[in-house]
């Protein structure tokens, strides 16, 4: 019986003939001399620019608005020239490039490692091992935060005679300070992973953590030698929630939650950021109690700081970048490759990511040292000229109260502008709008958080200008946030407390720190910490307030719909 020729057989024959012709053409050209491909400059530009341009533009949108705002305020409002403007401009450009490279390295190398570890660990190792890795990752990720160096740079701006314990923590015990911050984040990550595995309520953990923090704050505030440590401790919580810690610990936590069968919870990613803001403050305050018992060093040593061997070399920034990133990379590689025995996938991309992460950290350190820190410190030193005649090299004296209003208005506007430009907040806004089915729109969240940060930064600067004890502002602020937490739903508690950590990025932290410390030194206060602490509590209160309003509006809408249905 004859076989019927189908349409598919016909197409197959055509493809076979095409392959034969292609093979013969290739065979004829094998003996020919290969032509070397030449890549013109315009071709290289067309290949590289779409890849690099979008990444640089993202960081530029975060850096340029806040740096430009500071520069314009100094030029137009303070009527003062920018000292070393050319070097500051170069430093800002280097900062943008460094952040772009660093974030690309985090995306290509560190994030895939963390996601794989979070997914595989619960399947292959015990719960204790999972918690141990989560703790160690929190510590090492903190050391790799770009803004963590801003804490060590703050030592020279502290009055050692009036704040000896604080100065000692920032100079002689600076390594212990960074270690204490890392320890606090490690504990927070450990508890965050347990919360994801067992479905604990964030509200309960916040109450259990915040009450000891506030109690310890009141204890330190009652001792004149320790009251200056309070601002540093609470500011440390803002430093930790940056572009390394947040994505890495969330990748581990969400991976563990997924393996434990909790991935259907849309809020499973919230909570770790909150805990990573509270526990460092608690541990740093405990470190302050210990440092208070250590004999004081000579004041000269405290004034100039104690530098490690590598800080005295021309390669300080490069060595510092390796010290920050390399331990985290080695730890992740050992866990995945040696302990979990998982082969590396796409190894060239991983090696490229590690390289650009280290290079990005190096460039960011250089930009921080020569661009952002001098700009923030310089503007902060000039702000008192608006309300103190002859206080700074500016001719714009507005009078006592009008000048204070200008200074506080500038601080609030700075906080608002920095928050609006924060890319992580916009990303959170999309997530929240989806989870609340449009009841909490992205634009409303961004404006609410920005207003909270603006209010917090304004209060933080008022604390420095009037030389107020930080505890007078901090404890009532957190007490109000705690009371609102008790009466808010879990979803808005998660959102409000995590939004405080999202607003403090790698650019905002060093600029606000330098601004507050420069302002404090000019007006003659012992220290200028506390602005970041107030910038963290402000959005918690504002988001909880708007969350209550949104919940009330939704309840009224449902009640109206029920009444309308009954009437029909």
VENBEL-V986149 format. One line per field, one symbol per residue. ss: DSSP state (2 for helix, 1 for strand, 0 for the rest). phi: phi as a letter, one per 30 degrees, with the letter a starting at -180 (. if undefined). psi: psi as a letter, one per 30 degrees, with the letter a starting at -180 (. if undefined). A space follows every 10 residues. Layout:
BEGIN
ss: ???
phi: ???
psi: ???
END
This chain:
BEGIN
ss: 0000002222 2222222222 2222222220 0000000000 2222222222 2222222222 2222222222 2222222000 0000222222 2222222222 2222222222 2222222222 2222002222 2222222222 2220022222 2222222000 0002222222 0002222222 2222222222 2222222200 0222222222 2222222222 2000000022 2222222222 0000222222 2222222220 0000000000 0222222222 2222222222 2200000022 2222000022 2200022222 2222222222 2222222220 0000002222 2222222222 2222222222 2222222222 2222220000 0000000002 2222222222 2222222222 0022222222 2222200000 0222222222 2222222222 2222200002 2222222222 2222220002 2222222222 2200022222 2222222222 2220000000 2222222222 2222222222 2222222222 22222220
phi: .ddddddddd dddddddddd ddddddddcd ddddcddccd ddddddddde dddddddddd ddcdeddddd dddddccdhb dddieddddd dddddddddd ddddddddcd deeddddddc eddbbddddd dddddddddd dddddedddd ddddddccdd dcbddddddd bdcddddddd dddddeddde dddddddcid ddedddddcd dddddddddd ddcedcdddd dddddddddd ccdcdddddd dddddddddd icddddcddd jdddddcdde dddddddddd ddddeddedd dddciccddd dccdcddddd ddddceeddd dddddddcdd hcddcheedd dddddddddd ddddeddddc bddddddddd ddeeddbbdi dadbccccjd dddddddddd dddddddddd dddddddddd dddddchidc dedddddddd dddedddddd ddeddchddd ddcddddddd ddddddccde dddedddddd dddccdcded dddddddddd dddjddacdj dddddddedd dddddddddd dddddddddd dddddddd
psi: kkkkjleeee eeeeeeeeee eeeeeeeffe flkkkkkkjl eeeeefeeee eeeeeeeeee feeeeeeeee eeeeeeefhk ljkheeeeee eeeeeeeeee eeeeeeeeee eeeeeeeeee effflleeee eeeeeeeeee eeffkeffff eeffefgkjf efieeeeeef degeeeeeee eeeeeeeeee eeeeeeeghk keeeeeefee eeeeeeeeee ffkefffffe eeeeeeeeef iafeeeeeee eeeeeeeefg ggffjfgffl eeeeeffeee eeeeeeeeee fffkkklkee eeeflkklef fglfgeeeee eeeeeeeeee eeeeeeeeef hklkkheeee eeeeefeeee eeeeeeeeef deeeeeeeee ffeffffjkg flikfijgld eeeeeeeeee eeeeeeeeee fjeeeeeeee eeeeeghffi leeeeeeeee eeeeeeeeee eeeeeghkke ffeeeeeeee eeeeeeglle efeeeeeffe fffiafeeee eeeeeeeeee eefglelglf eeeefefefe eeeeeeeeee eeeeeeeeee eeeeeee.
END
